[in-house]
C-alpha cells in the first residue's frame, strides 16, 4: 500500500482514483488507512460481497485457521464482523471510464502485488 501511496500523485495526473477494498469492519479499515497515512480510501467489503462478485473469495482450511489464531492472534470473524473464515485473494484492477478492465492482477500469494509502474503504464495508455 505504501508503494501505491508513493505514486498516488502520478496516478492523480491521469485522473485516476485509487481505492483499496478490505473485508474488515469499517473501523478496522479506517484504522489501517490512518496508521499507514494513506491518501486514498480503504473501503470495507464486510461479508466479501464485492470480492465474491469478482470470484476472489476462499475459505481457510482448519490448519490455516489454527495458524491465524495461534501464531497471529487473529480471529477473522471478530476483525471482519461475519461468522466465517473467508478471505479475498489479493487482486488489483485498473478499470477505465467505460467500465472495461484495462489491467487485472490476481495473485494468491499476498506478498506479491502488481508493480506501481505497471499501474502507471496502464493509466498512461488509457
Backbone atoms as SQL, in Angstrom:
CREATE TABLE atoms (id INTEGER PRIMARY KEY, chain TEXT, resi INTEGER, resn TEXT, atom TEXT, x REAL, y REAL, z REAL);
INSERT INTO atoms VALUES
  (1, 'A', 1, 'UNK', 'N', 0.820, -1.191, 0.000),
  (2, 'A', 1, 'UNK', 'CA', 0.000, 0.000, 0.000),
  (3, 'A', 1, 'UNK', 'C', 0.868, 1.261, 0.000),
  (4, 'A', 2, 'UNK', 'N', 1.985, 1.183, 0.684),
  (5, 'A', 2, 'UNK', 'CA', 2.868, 2.358, 0.711),
  (6, 'A', 2, 'UNK', 'C', 3.473, 2.634, -0.663),
  (7, 'A', 3, 'UNK', 'N', 3.737, 1.573, -1.415),
  (8, 'A', 3, 'UNK', 'CA', 4.269, 1.762, -2.775),
  (9, 'A', 3, 'UNK', 'C', 3.235, 2.462, -3.654),
  (10, 'A', 4, 'UNK', 'N', 1.979, 2.114, -3.484),
  (11, 'A', 4, 'UNK', 'CA', 0.922, 2.778, -4.246),
  (12, 'A', 4, 'UNK', 'C', 0.748, 4.219, -3.767),
  (13, 'A', 5, 'UNK', 'N', 0.890, 4.424, -2.472),
  (14, 'A', 5, 'UNK', 'CA', 0.820, 5.779, -1.927),
  (15, 'A', 5, 'UNK', 'C', 1.904, 6.655, -2.554),
  (16, 'A', 6, 'UNK', 'N', 3.078, 6.092, -2.755),
  (17, 'A', 6, 'UNK', 'CA', 4.196, 6.858, -3.303),
  (18, 'A', 6, 'UNK', 'C', 3.924, 7.347, -4.725),
  (19, 'A', 7, 'UNK', 'N', 3.148, 6.606, -5.506),
  (20, 'A', 7, 'UNK', 'CA', 2.864, 7.009, -6.891),
  (21, 'A', 7, 'UNK', 'C', 1.489, 7.653, -7.034),
  (22, 'A', 8, 'UNK', 'N', 0.823, 7.882, -5.918),
  (23, 'A', 8, 'UNK', 'CA', -0.513, 8.472, -5.966),
  (24, 'A', 8, 'UNK', 'C', -0.539, 9.814, -6.700),
  (25, 'A', 9, 'UNK', 'N', 0.426, 10.713, -6.497),
  (26, 'A', 9, 'UNK', 'CA', 0.398, 11.969, -7.261),
  (27, 'A', 9, 'UNK', 'C', 0.438, 11.749, -8.778),
  (28, 'A', 10, 'UNK', 'N', 1.232, 10.781, -9.228),
  (29, 'A', 10, 'UNK', 'CA', 1.275, 10.495, -10.663),
  (30, 'A', 10, 'UNK', 'C', -0.026, 9.877, -11.147),
  (31, 'A', 11, 'UNK', 'N', -0.631, 9.046, -10.324),
  (32, 'A', 11, 'UNK', 'CA', -1.921, 8.462, -10.686),
  (33, 'A', 11, 'UNK', 'C', -2.967, 9.570, -10.827),
  (34, 'A', 12, 'UNK', 'N', -2.920, 10.528, -9.918),
  (35, 'A', 12, 'UNK', 'CA', -3.867, 11.641, -9.964),
  (36, 'A', 12, 'UNK', 'C', -3.715, 12.460, -11.243),
  (37, 'A', 13, 'UNK', 'N', -2.495, 12.548, -11.783),
  (38, 'A', 13, 'UNK', 'CA', -2.270, 13.266, -13.039),
  (39, 'A', 13, 'UNK', 'C', -3.036, 12.618, -14.188),
  (40, 'A', 14, 'UNK', 'N', -3.324, 11.331, -14.045),
  (41, 'A', 14, 'UNK', 'CA', -4.091, 10.601, -15.065),
  (42, 'A', 14, 'UNK', 'C', -5.579, 10.581, -14.721),
  (43, 'A', 15, 'UNK', 'N', -5.982, 11.422, -13.767),
  (44, 'A', 15, 'UNK', 'CA', -7.374, 11.486, -13.302),
  (45, 'A', 15, 'UNK', 'C', -7.868, 10.145, -12.786),
  (46, 'A', 16, 'UNK', 'N', -6.960, 9.387, -12.199),
  (47, 'A', 16, 'UNK', 'CA', -7.318, 8.077, -11.645),
  (48, 'A', 16, 'UNK', 'C', -7.682, 8.222, -10.170),
  (49, 'A', 17, 'UNK', 'N', -8.547, 7.353, -9.731),
  (50, 'A', 17, 'UNK', 'CA', -8.915, 7.274, -8.323),
  (51, 'A', 17, 'UNK', 'C', -8.486, 5.920, -7.815),
  (52, 'A', 18, 'UNK', 'N', -7.694, 5.930, -6.762),
  (53, 'A', 18, 'UNK', 'CA', -7.225, 4.687, -6.146),
  (54, 'A', 18, 'UNK', 'C', -8.056, 4.408, -4.906),
  (55, 'A', 19, 'UNK', 'N', -8.569, 3.197, -4.810),
  (56, 'A', 19, 'UNK', 'CA', -9.251, 2.752, -3.604),
  (57, 'A', 19, 'UNK', 'C', -8.771, 1.345, -3.279),
  (58, 'A', 20, 'UNK', 'N', -8.708, 1.064, -2.005),
  (59, 'A', 20, 'UNK', 'CA', -8.426, -0.292, -1.544),
  (60, 'A', 20, 'UNK', 'C', -9.718, -0.819, -0.943),
  (61, 'A', 21, 'UNK', 'N', -9.917, -2.115, -1.056),
  (62, 'A', 21, 'UNK', 'CA', -11.118, -2.736, -0.501),
  (63, 'A', 21, 'UNK', 'C', -10.681, -3.856, 0.419),
  (64, 'A', 22, 'UNK', 'N', -11.200, -3.825, 1.638),
  (65, 'A', 22, 'UNK', 'CA', -10.821, -4.776, 2.676),
  (66, 'A', 22, 'UNK', 'C', -12.056, -5.472, 3.223),
  (67, 'A', 23, 'UNK', 'N', -11.933, -6.734, 3.643),
  (68, 'A', 23, 'UNK', 'CA', -13.075, -7.410, 4.251),
  (69, 'A', 23, 'UNK', 'C', -13.295, -6.998, 5.709),
  (70, 'A', 24, 'UNK', 'N', -12.425, -6.147, 6.229),
  (71, 'A', 24, 'UNK', 'CA', -12.502, -5.769, 7.635),
  (72, 'A', 24, 'UNK', 'C', -13.665, -4.816, 7.899),
  (73, 'A', 25, 'UNK', 'N', -14.085, -4.779, 9.154),
  (74, 'A', 25, 'UNK', 'CA', -15.105, -3.827, 9.570),
  (75, 'A', 25, 'UNK', 'C', -14.634, -2.408, 9.286),
  (76, 'A', 26, 'UNK', 'N', -15.552, -1.472, 9.056),
  (77, 'A', 26, 'UNK', 'CA', -15.160, -0.101, 8.707),
  (78, 'A', 26, 'UNK', 'C', -14.164, 0.538, 9.679),
  (79, 'A', 27, 'UNK', 'N', -14.332, 0.349, 10.981),
  (80, 'A', 27, 'UNK', 'CA', -13.389, 0.932, 11.940),
  (81, 'A', 27, 'UNK', 'C', -11.986, 0.382, 11.743),
  (82, 'A', 28, 'UNK', 'N', -11.870, -0.908, 11.438),
  (83, 'A', 28, 'UNK', 'CA', -10.559, -1.514, 11.208),
  (84, 'A', 28, 'UNK', 'C', -9.934, -1.006, 9.909),
  (85, 'A', 29, 'UNK', 'N', -10.747, -0.839, 8.869),
  (86, 'A', 29, 'UNK', 'CA', -10.241, -0.304, 7.597),
  (87, 'A', 29, 'UNK', 'C', -9.762, 1.128, 7.776),
  (88, 'A', 30, 'UNK', 'N', -10.523, 1.926, 8.522),
  (89, 'A', 30, 'UNK', 'CA', -10.135, 3.306, 8.771),
  (90, 'A', 30, 'UNK', 'C', -8.844, 3.362, 9.581),
  (91, 'A', 31, 'UNK', 'N', -8.738, 2.500, 10.578),
  (92, 'A', 31, 'UNK', 'CA', -7.508, 2.454, 11.383),
  (93, 'A', 31, 'UNK', 'C', -6.302, 2.118, 10.510),
  (94, 'A', 32, 'UNK', 'N', -6.460, 1.162, 9.591),
  (95, 'A', 32, 'UNK', 'CA', -5.380, 0.792, 8.678),
  (96, 'A', 32, 'UNK', 'C', -4.986, 1.985, 7.812),
  (97, 'A', 33, 'UNK', 'N', -5.981, 2.686, 7.300),
  (98, 'A', 33, 'UNK', 'CA', -5.734, 3.843, 6.448),
  (99, 'A', 33, 'UNK', 'C', -4.981, 4.919, 7.224),
  (100, 'A', 34, 'UNK', 'N', -5.426, 5.211, 8.428),
  (101, 'A', 34, 'UNK', 'CA', -4.783, 6.253, 9.237),
  (102, 'A', 34, 'UNK', 'C', -3.387, 5.829, 9.687),
  (103, 'A', 35, 'UNK', 'N', -3.252, 4.583, 10.135),
  (104, 'A', 35, 'UNK', 'CA', -1.958, 4.079, 10.621),
  (105, 'A', 35, 'UNK', 'C', -0.892, 4.150, 9.539),
  (106, 'A', 36, 'UNK', 'N', -1.284, 3.858, 8.310),
  (107, 'A', 36, 'UNK', 'CA', -0.341, 3.840, 7.194),
  (108, 'A', 36, 'UNK', 'C', -0.297, 5.164, 6.432),
  (109, 'A', 37, 'UNK', 'N', -1.024, 6.169, 6.944),
  (110, 'A', 37, 'UNK', 'CA', -1.044, 7.507, 6.354),
  (111, 'A', 37, 'UNK', 'C', -1.318, 7.460, 4.856),
  (112, 'A', 38, 'UNK', 'N', -2.371, 6.747, 4.498),
  (113, 'A', 38, 'UNK', 'CA', -2.724, 6.580, 3.094),
  (114, 'A', 38, 'UNK', 'C', -3.595, 7.743, 2.634),
  (115, 'A', 39, 'UNK', 'N', -3.301, 8.257, 1.467),
  (116, 'A', 39, 'UNK', 'CA', -4.055, 9.357, 0.894),
  (117, 'A', 39, 'UNK', 'C', -5.176, 8.882, -0.019),
  (118, 'A', 40, 'UNK', 'N', -5.545, 7.651, 0.101),
  (119, 'A', 40, 'UNK', 'CA', -6.664, 7.094, -0.660),
  (120, 'A', 40, 'UNK', 'C', -7.551, 6.314, 0.296),
  (121, 'A', 41, 'UNK', 'N', -8.772, 6.101, -0.129),
  (122, 'A', 41, 'UNK', 'CA', -9.743, 5.445, 0.744),
  (123, 'A', 41, 'UNK', 'C', -9.511, 3.944, 0.837),
  (124, 'A', 42, 'UNK', 'N', -9.765, 3.411, 2.007),
  (125, 'A', 42, 'UNK', 'CA', -9.794, 1.972, 2.231),
  (126, 'A', 42, 'UNK', 'C', -11.237, 1.649, 2.590),
  (127, 'A', 43, 'UNK', 'N', -11.931, 1.041, 1.656),
  (128, 'A', 43, 'UNK', 'CA', -13.350, 0.739, 1.834),
  (129, 'A', 43, 'UNK', 'C', -13.531, -0.642, 2.452),
  (130, 'A', 44, 'UNK', 'N', -14.655, -0.830, 3.117),
  (131, 'A', 44, 'UNK', 'CA', -14.964, -2.111, 3.753),
  (132, 'A', 44, 'UNK', 'C', -15.923, -2.919, 2.900),
  (133, 'A', 45, 'UNK', 'N', -15.565, -4.166, 2.704),
  (134, 'A', 45, 'UNK', 'CA', -16.403, -5.131, 1.991),
  (135, 'A', 45, 'UNK', 'C', -16.797, -6.217, 2.992),
  (136, 'A', 46, 'UNK', 'N', -17.575, -5.815, 3.996),
  (137, 'A', 46, 'UNK', 'CA', -17.982, -6.755, 5.034),
  (138, 'A', 46, 'UNK', 'C', -18.796, -7.874, 4.392),
  (139, 'A', 47, 'UNK', 'N', -18.388, -9.098, 4.646),
  (140, 'A', 47, 'UNK', 'CA', -19.031, -10.257, 4.039),
  (141, 'A', 47, 'UNK', 'C', -18.429, -10.651, 2.700),
  (142, 'A', 48, 'UNK', 'N', -17.427, -9.906, 2.240),
  (143, 'A', 48, 'UNK', 'CA', -16.734, -10.215, 0.985),
  (144, 'A', 48, 'UNK', 'C', -17.655, -10.217, -0.230),
  (145, 'A', 49, 'UNK', 'N', -18.682, -9.386, -0.229),
  (146, 'A', 49, 'UNK', 'CA', -19.629, -9.393, -1.347),
  (147, 'A', 49, 'UNK', 'C', -18.990, -8.947, -2.663),
  (148, 'A', 50, 'UNK', 'N', -18.186, -7.874, -2.622),
  (149, 'A', 50, 'UNK', 'CA', -17.515, -7.411, -3.842),
  (150, 'A', 50, 'UNK', 'C', -16.495, -8.457, -4.288),
  (151, 'A', 51, 'UNK', 'N', -15.706, -8.942, -3.343),
  (152, 'A', 51, 'UNK', 'CA', -14.714, -9.978, -3.670),
  (153, 'A', 51, 'UNK', 'C', -15.396, -11.214, -4.259),
  (154, 'A', 52, 'UNK', 'N', -16.535, -11.571, -3.711),
  (155, 'A', 52, 'UNK', 'CA', -17.277, -12.736, -4.222),
  (156, 'A', 52, 'UNK', 'C', -17.736, -12.479, -5.662),
  (157, 'A', 53, 'UNK', 'N', -18.187, -11.249, -5.944),
  (158, 'A', 53, 'UNK', 'CA', -18.607, -10.910, -7.313),
  (159, 'A', 53, 'UNK', 'C', -17.465, -11.056, -8.307),
  (160, 'A', 54, 'UNK', 'N', -16.231, -10.825, -7.856),
  (161, 'A', 54, 'UNK', 'CA', -15.059, -10.967, -8.709),
  (162, 'A', 54, 'UNK', 'C', -14.486, -12.388, -8.665),
  (163, 'A', 55, 'UNK', 'N', -15.120, -13.289, -7.918),
  (164, 'A', 55, 'UNK', 'CA', -14.654, -14.677, -7.836),
  (165, 'A', 55, 'UNK', 'C', -13.368, -14.826, -7.054),
  (166, 'A', 56, 'UNK', 'N', -13.165, -13.998, -6.043),
  (167, 'A', 56, 'UNK', 'CA', -11.900, -13.969, -5.330),
  (168, 'A', 56, 'UNK', 'C', -11.931, -14.542, -3.917),
  (169, 'A', 57, 'UNK', 'N', -13.048, -15.066, -3.467),
  (170, 'A', 57, 'UNK', 'CA', -13.164, -15.498, -2.070),
  (171, 'A', 57, 'UNK', 'C', -12.767, -16.960, -1.907),
  (172, 'A', 58, 'UNK', 'N', -12.007, -17.220, -0.833),
  (173, 'A', 58, 'UNK', 'CA', -11.685, -18.598, -0.472),
  (174, 'A', 58, 'UNK', 'C', -11.847, -18.755, 1.032),
  (175, 'A', 59, 'UNK', 'N', -12.050, -19.994, 1.452),
  (176, 'A', 59, 'UNK', 'CA', -12.212, -20.307, 2.871),
  (177, 'A', 59, 'UNK', 'C', -10.939, -20.944, 3.388),
  (178, 'A', 60, 'UNK', 'N', -10.456, -20.463, 4.527),
  (179, 'A', 60, 'UNK', 'CA', -9.257, -21.037, 5.137),
  (180, 'A', 60, 'UNK', 'C', -9.563, -22.443, 5.631),
  (181, 'A', 61, 'UNK', 'N', -8.619, -23.353, 5.445),
  (182, 'A', 61, 'UNK', 'CA', -8.787, -24.701, 5.978),
  (183, 'A', 61, 'UNK', 'C', -8.488, -24.679, 7.480),
  (184, 'A', 62, 'UNK', 'N', -8.752, -25.787, 8.155),
  (185, 'A', 62, 'UNK', 'CA', -8.588, -25.856, 9.610),
  (186, 'A', 62, 'UNK', 'C', -7.164, -25.535, 10.056),
  (187, 'A', 63, 'UNK', 'N', -6.169, -25.999, 9.312),
  (188, 'A', 63, 'UNK', 'CA', -4.775, -25.736, 9.675),
  (189, 'A', 63, 'UNK', 'C', -4.470, -24.241, 9.602),
  (190, 'A', 64, 'UNK', 'N', -4.957, -23.590, 8.560),
  (191, 'A', 64, 'UNK', 'CA', -4.727, -22.151, 8.416),
  (192, 'A', 64, 'UNK', 'C', -5.454, -21.365, 9.512),
  (193, 'A', 65, 'UNK', 'N', -6.646, -21.801, 9.864),
  (194, 'A', 65, 'UNK', 'CA', -7.385, -21.151, 10.952),
  (195, 'A', 65, 'UNK', 'C', -6.574, -21.214, 12.242),
  (196, 'A', 66, 'UNK', 'N', -5.985, -22.356, 12.522),
  (197, 'A', 66, 'UNK', 'CA', -5.167, -22.505, 13.738),
  (198, 'A', 66, 'UNK', 'C', -3.947, -21.593, 13.708),
  (199, 'A', 67, 'UNK', 'N', -3.331, -21.447, 12.539),
  (200, 'A', 67, 'UNK', 'CA', -2.184, -20.542, 12.410),
  (201, 'A', 67, 'UNK', 'C', -2.625, -19.106, 12.688),
  (202, 'A', 68, 'UNK', 'N', -3.726, -18.707, 12.091),
  (203, 'A', 68, 'UNK', 'CA', -4.230, -17.355, 12.323),
  (204, 'A', 68, 'UNK', 'C', -4.495, -17.115, 13.808),
  (205, 'A', 69, 'UNK', 'N', -5.122, -18.093, 14.447),
  (206, 'A', 69, 'UNK', 'CA', -5.459, -17.945, 15.868),
  (207, 'A', 69, 'UNK', 'C', -4.214, -17.967, 16.750),
  (208, 'A', 70, 'UNK', 'N', -3.365, -18.956, 16.568),
  (209, 'A', 70, 'UNK', 'CA', -2.262, -19.191, 17.495),
  (210, 'A', 70, 'UNK', 'C', -0.989, -18.408, 17.179),
  (211, 'A', 71, 'UNK', 'N', -0.669, -18.246, 15.922),
  (212, 'A', 71, 'UNK', 'CA', 0.564, -17.546, 15.567),
  (213, 'A', 71, 'UNK', 'C', 0.359, -16.046, 15.399),
  (214, 'A', 72, 'UNK', 'N', -0.786, -15.663, 14.847),
  (215, 'A', 72, 'UNK', 'CA', -1.039, -14.256, 14.571),
  (216, 'A', 72, 'UNK', 'C', -1.994, -13.616, 15.575),
  (217, 'A', 73, 'UNK', 'N', -2.589, -14.443, 16.445),
  (218, 'A', 73, 'UNK', 'CA', -3.599, -13.956, 17.384),
  (219, 'A', 73, 'UNK', 'C', -4.667, -13.143, 16.648),
  (220, 'A', 74, 'UNK', 'N', -5.115, -13.694, 15.528),
  (221, 'A', 74, 'UNK', 'CA', -6.060, -13.010, 14.652),
  (222, 'A', 74, 'UNK', 'C', -7.301, -13.875, 14.486),
  (223, 'A', 75, 'UNK', 'N', -8.421, -13.346, 14.930),
  (224, 'A', 75, 'UNK', 'CA', -9.701, -14.042, 14.810),
  (225, 'A', 75, 'UNK', 'C', -10.504, -13.320, 13.725),
  (226, 'A', 76, 'UNK', 'N', -10.500, -13.873, 12.524),
  (227, 'A', 76, 'UNK', 'CA', -11.152, -13.216, 11.392),
  (228, 'A', 76, 'UNK', 'C', -12.615, -12.865, 11.633),
  (229, 'A', 77, 'UNK', 'N', -13.424, -13.763, 12.232),
  (230, 'A', 77, 'UNK', 'CA', -14.815, -13.374, 12.452),
  (231, 'A', 77, 'UNK', 'C', -14.958, -12.094, 13.286),
  (232, 'A', 78, 'UNK', 'N', -14.064, -11.874, 14.226),
  (233, 'A', 78, 'UNK', 'CA', -14.119, -10.645, 15.024),
  (234, 'A', 78, 'UNK', 'C', -13.652, -9.440, 14.211),
  (235, 'A', 79, 'UNK', 'N', -12.576, -9.594, 13.491),
  (236, 'A', 79, 'UNK', 'CA', -11.995, -8.486, 12.723),
  (237, 'A', 79, 'UNK', 'C', -12.877, -8.091, 11.538),
  (238, 'A', 80, 'UNK', 'N', -13.521, -9.105, 10.927),
  (239, 'A', 80, 'UNK', 'CA', -14.306, -8.854, 9.729),
  (240, 'A', 80, 'UNK', 'C', -15.805, -8.733, 9.981),
  (241, 'A', 81, 'UNK', 'N', -16.250, -9.054, 11.177),
  (242, 'A', 81, 'UNK', 'CA', -17.653, -8.854, 11.526),
  (243, 'A', 81, 'UNK', 'C', -18.628, -9.860, 10.943),
  (244, 'A', 82, 'UNK', 'N', -18.126, -10.981, 10.454),
  (245, 'A', 82, 'UNK', 'CA', -19.000, -12.048, 9.949),
  (246, 'A', 82, 'UNK', 'C', -18.480, -13.375, 10.480),
  (247, 'A', 83, 'UNK', 'N', -19.379, -14.319, 10.646),
  (248, 'A', 83, 'UNK', 'CA', -19.005, -15.609, 11.219),
  (249, 'A', 83, 'UNK', 'C', -18.473, -16.534, 10.131),
  (250, 'A', 84, 'UNK', 'N', -17.286, -16.189, 9.621),
  (251, 'A', 84, 'UNK', 'CA', -16.653, -17.043, 8.611),
  (252, 'A', 84, 'UNK', 'C', -15.146, -16.840, 8.648),
  (253, 'A', 85, 'UNK', 'N', -14.467, -17.787, 8.095),
  (254, 'A', 85, 'UNK', 'CA', -13.014, -17.727, 7.947),
  (255, 'A', 85, 'UNK', 'C', -12.684, -17.616, 6.468),
  (256, 'A', 86, 'UNK', 'N', -13.316, -16.664, 5.808),
  (257, 'A', 86, 'UNK', 'CA', -13.085, -16.406, 4.395),
  (258, 'A', 86, 'UNK', 'C', -12.195, -15.173, 4.223),
  (259, 'A', 87, 'UNK', 'N', -11.417, -15.209, 3.170),
  (260, 'A', 87, 'UNK', 'CA', -10.590, -14.073, 2.777),
  (261, 'A', 87, 'UNK', 'C', -10.674, -13.896, 1.264),
  (262, 'A', 88, 'UNK', 'N', -10.425, -12.676, 0.803),
  (263, 'A', 88, 'UNK', 'CA', -10.320, -12.485, -0.641),
  (264, 'A', 88, 'UNK', 'C', -8.889, -12.750, -1.111),
  (265, 'A', 89, 'UNK', 'N', -8.764, -13.285, -2.301),
  (266, 'A', 89, 'UNK', 'CA', -7.455, -13.384, -2.939),
  (267, 'A', 89, 'UNK', 'C', -7.055, -11.948, -3.307),
  (268, 'A', 90, 'UNK', 'N', -5.836, -11.534, -2.986),
  (269, 'A', 90, 'UNK', 'CA', -5.422, -10.178, -3.345),
  (270, 'A', 90, 'UNK', 'C', -5.495, -9.962, -4.863),
  (271, 'A', 91, 'UNK', 'N', -6.054, -8.831, -5.242),
  (272, 'A', 91, 'UNK', 'CA', -6.199, -8.510, -6.656),
  (273, 'A', 91, 'UNK', 'C', -6.123, -7.005, -6.844),
  (274, 'A', 92, 'UNK', 'N', -5.641, -6.611, -8.012),
  (275, 'A', 92, 'UNK', 'CA', -5.578, -5.199, -8.380),
  (276, 'A', 92, 'UNK', 'C', -6.152, -5.067, -9.785),
  (277, 'A', 93, 'UNK', 'N', -7.015, -4.079, -9.937),
  (278, 'A', 93, 'UNK', 'CA', -7.633, -3.832, -11.236),
  (279, 'A', 93, 'UNK', 'C', -7.493, -2.366, -11.607),
  (280, 'A', 94, 'UNK', 'N', -7.295, -2.109, -12.886),
  (281, 'A', 94, 'UNK', 'CA', -7.453, -0.775, -13.444),
  (282, 'A', 94, 'UNK', 'C', -8.687, -0.866, -14.320),
  (283, 'A', 95, 'UNK', 'N', -9.672, -0.065, -13.982),
  (284, 'A', 95, 'UNK', 'CA', -10.951, -0.082, -14.697),
  (285, 'A', 95, 'UNK', 'C', -11.119, 1.281, -15.352),
  (286, 'A', 96, 'UNK', 'N', -11.300, 1.279, -16.675),
  (287, 'A', 96, 'UNK', 'CA', -11.406, 2.556, -17.368),
  (288, 'A', 96, 'UNK', 'C', -12.811, 3.135, -17.223),
  (289, 'A', 97, 'UNK', 'N', -13.005, 4.315, -17.765),
  (290, 'A', 97, 'UNK', 'CA', -14.286, 5.010, -17.604),
  (291, 'A', 97, 'UNK', 'C', -15.436, 4.297, -18.295),
  (292, 'A', 98, 'UNK', 'N', -15.130, 3.421, -19.239),
  (293, 'A', 98, 'UNK', 'CA', -16.170, 2.638, -19.905),
  (294, 'A', 98, 'UNK', 'C', -16.458, 1.333, -19.166),
  (295, 'A', 99, 'UNK', 'N', -15.856, 1.185, -17.976),
  (296, 'A', 99, 'UNK', 'CA', -16.004, 0.004, -17.110),
  (297, 'A', 99, 'UNK', 'C', -15.287, -1.234, -17.649),
  (298, 'A', 100, 'UNK', 'N', -14.418, -1.041, -18.618),
  (299, 'A', 100, 'UNK', 'CA', -13.625, -2.151, -19.131),
  (300, 'A', 100, 'UNK', 'C', -12.394, -2.320, -18.236),
  (301, 'A', 101, 'UNK', 'N', -12.022, -3.565, -17.992),
  (302, 'A', 101, 'UNK', 'CA', -10.845, -3.829, -17.174),
  (303, 'A', 101, 'UNK', 'C', -9.611, -3.715, -18.060),
  (304, 'A', 102, 'UNK', 'N', -8.795, -2.699, -17.768),
  (305, 'A', 102, 'UNK', 'CA', -7.589, -2.451, -18.550),
  (306, 'A', 102, 'UNK', 'C', -6.399, -3.232, -18.017),
  (307, 'A', 103, 'UNK', 'N', -6.439, -3.583, -16.739),
  (308, 'A', 103, 'UNK', 'CA', -5.377, -4.370, -16.121),
  (309, 'A', 103, 'UNK', 'C', -6.002, -5.191, -15.001),
  (310, 'A', 104, 'UNK', 'N', -5.644, -6.457, -14.959),
  (311, 'A', 104, 'UNK', 'CA', -6.082, -7.333, -13.865),
  (312, 'A', 104, 'UNK', 'C', -4.865, -8.091, -13.363),
  (313, 'A', 105, 'UNK', 'N', -4.645, -8.013, -12.071),
  (314, 'A', 105, 'UNK', 'CA', -3.542, -8.730, -11.434),
  (315, 'A', 105, 'UNK', 'C', -4.139, -9.458, -10.237),
  (316, 'A', 106, 'UNK', 'N', -4.199, -10.776, -10.327),
  (317, 'A', 106, 'UNK', 'CA', -4.748, -11.607, -9.256),
  (318, 'A', 106, 'UNK', 'C', -3.665, -12.592, -8.857),
  (319, 'A', 107, 'UNK', 'N', -3.310, -12.573, -7.573),
  (320, 'A', 107, 'UNK', 'CA', -2.191, -13.394, -7.105),
  (321, 'A', 107, 'UNK', 'C', -2.499, -13.937, -5.712),
  (322, 'A', 108, 'UNK', 'N', -2.669, -15.257, -5.605),
  (323, 'A', 108, 'UNK', 'CA', -2.957, -15.851, -4.288),
  (324, 'A', 108, 'UNK', 'C', -1.874, -15.589, -3.237),
  (325, 'A', 109, 'UNK', 'N', -0.633, -15.412, -3.656),
  (326, 'A', 109, 'UNK', 'CA', 0.449, -15.114, -2.716),
  (327, 'A', 109, 'UNK', 'C', 0.352, -13.638, -2.343),
  (328, 'A', 110, 'UNK', 'N', -0.134, -13.366, -1.133),
  (329, 'A', 110, 'UNK', 'CA', -0.408, -11.988, -0.719),
  (330, 'A', 110, 'UNK', 'C', 0.852, -11.121, -0.651),
  (331, 'A', 111, 'UNK', 'N', 2.035, -11.717, -0.713),
  (332, 'A', 111, 'UNK', 'CA', 3.267, -10.922, -0.676),
  (333, 'A', 111, 'UNK', 'C', 3.631, -10.360, -2.053),
  (334, 'A', 112, 'UNK', 'N', 2.946, -10.815, -3.089),
  (335, 'A', 112, 'UNK', 'CA', 3.219, -10.350, -4.454),
  (336, 'A', 112, 'UNK', 'C', 2.088, -9.425, -4.892),
  (337, 'A', 113, 'UNK', 'N', 2.457, -8.246, -5.318),
  (338, 'A', 113, 'UNK', 'CA', 1.483, -7.251, -5.772),
  (339, 'A', 113, 'UNK', 'C', 1.931, -6.689, -7.113),
  (340, 'A', 114, 'UNK', 'N', 1.002, -6.139, -7.844),
  (341, 'A', 114, 'UNK', 'CA', 1.355, -5.517, -9.121),
  (342, 'A', 114, 'UNK', 'C', 2.281, -4.332, -8.836),
  (343, 'A', 115, 'UNK', 'N', 3.285, -4.188, -9.668),
  (344, 'A', 115, 'UNK', 'CA', 4.240, -3.095, -9.505),
  (345, 'A', 115, 'UNK', 'C', 3.555, -1.758, -9.822),
  (346, 'A', 116, 'UNK', 'N', 3.832, -0.737, -9.030),
  (347, 'A', 116, 'UNK', 'CA', 3.232, 0.571, -9.299),
  (348, 'A', 116, 'UNK', 'C', 3.510, 1.076, -10.715),
  (349, 'A', 117, 'UNK', 'N', 4.693, 0.794, -11.261),
  (350, 'A', 117, 'UNK', 'CA', 4.998, 1.223, -12.629),
  (351, 'A', 117, 'UNK', 'C', 4.029, 0.616, -13.645),
  (352, 'A', 118, 'UNK', 'N', 3.610, -0.609, -13.412),
  (353, 'A', 118, 'UNK', 'CA', 2.650, -1.248, -14.319),
  (354, 'A', 118, 'UNK', 'C', 1.304, -0.519, -14.270),
  (355, 'A', 119, 'UNK', 'N', 0.916, -0.065, -13.092),
  (356, 'A', 119, 'UNK', 'CA', -0.320, 0.716, -12.979),
  (357, 'A', 119, 'UNK', 'C', -0.199, 2.019, -13.757),
  (358, 'A', 120, 'UNK', 'N', 0.928, 2.691, -13.565),
  (359, 'A', 120, 'UNK', 'CA', 1.128, 3.972, -14.255),
  (360, 'A', 120, 'UNK', 'C', 1.187, 3.803, -15.770),
  (361, 'A', 121, 'UNK', 'N', 1.836, 2.735, -16.240),
  (362, 'A', 121, 'UNK', 'CA', 1.886, 2.472, -17.677),
  (363, 'A', 121, 'UNK', 'C', 0.488, 2.219, -18.238),
  (364, 'A', 122, 'UNK', 'N', -0.302, 1.469, -17.496),
  (365, 'A', 122, 'UNK', 'CA', -1.674, 1.192, -17.942),
  (366, 'A', 122, 'UNK', 'C', -2.493, 2.463, -17.976),
  (367, 'A', 123, 'UNK', 'N', -2.367, 3.299, -16.939),
  (368, 'A', 123, 'UNK', 'CA', -3.104, 4.564, -16.908),
  (369, 'A', 123, 'UNK', 'C', -2.689, 5.474, -18.058),
  (370, 'A', 124, 'UNK', 'N', -1.409, 5.520, -18.362),
  (371, 'A', 124, 'UNK', 'CA', -0.908, 6.366, -19.439),
  (372, 'A', 124, 'UNK', 'C', -1.443, 5.917, -20.805),
  (373, 'A', 125, 'UNK', 'N', -1.708, 4.622, -20.933),
  (374, 'A', 125, 'UNK', 'CA', -2.183, 4.074, -22.202),
  (375, 'A', 125, 'UNK', 'C', -3.690, 4.283, -22.416),
  (376, 'A', 126, 'UNK', 'N', -4.396, 4.643, -21.362),
  (377, 'A', 126, 'UNK', 'CA', -5.852, 4.816, -21.497),
  (378, 'A', 126, 'UNK', 'C', -6.205, 6.135, -22.163);
